[in-house]
């Protein structure tokens, strides 16, 4: 699962009673796996229908969220980054990008991008009065619209290094959408020293990968399962930050980082499944523009 579906849309004012609740979205399922409450029965049913066949999904979702903390901390504390664009950010939970970044650098600025209207509603409530952080509704595939958005122009200075986050959304970028273009558009404009944070679900088991892809696309969620080598190819031309592209739970692990909220009781028995079956992993890391 992942933060955002990446489906086309445009920014608009919405309220909770206007949000469709008859189809699952990956943002809401992802939030549920992290212990969030902003989801519907359709999301929980979708998750429960597929977790028995893909039990690693709960672990890798939670591993990705822990990786977010370590990646953002490194970007601020060690790489000196002060501005972030988080693509397919998903629903706010604990230790969101702006909270982690501003813990180490109070002047950090963050733009969140997501297409799910429920994200806009909840994130704007969280960010009320915060002039250094904003959320916009946009399709992460439509990079020109994002670059030209007034809030992006207000908060992001492309003459300085910027970090672009595509965390657990790479699998929502099928090859037909030209993912290399999507991943590089902002980096190509930004100053040297800019960084890409990337992760996505991978497997070397082609049969299980094809099965998962068929289920997701059948539910209307764009999806392409990749192998590690296919992800590596997408990153060609960027310089990996040590330890490179790796299973994200092994990327600079820190047992003392803030813990996640407990998993929902309905799925807690799936915790640890990724240690028993390592077919599916969350794979990624940090890379920088030379």
Protein Blocks (a to p, Z undefined) as FASTA:
>chain_A
ZZbeoiacddddddfklpcckbccfklmmmmmnopabdcfklmmmmmmmmmmmmmlmmmm
mmmmmmmmmmmmmmmmmnopabdcdehkbpadehifklmmmmmomkbccddddfblklmm
mmmmmmgoiakbccddddfklmmlmmmpmklmmmpcfkbccddddehklmmmcfklomml
mmmmmmmmmcehiacdddddddfblklmmmmmmmmmmnopacddddfklmmmmmgoiacd
debjadfklgopafkbccdddddfklmmmgoklmmpckbacdddddddZZ
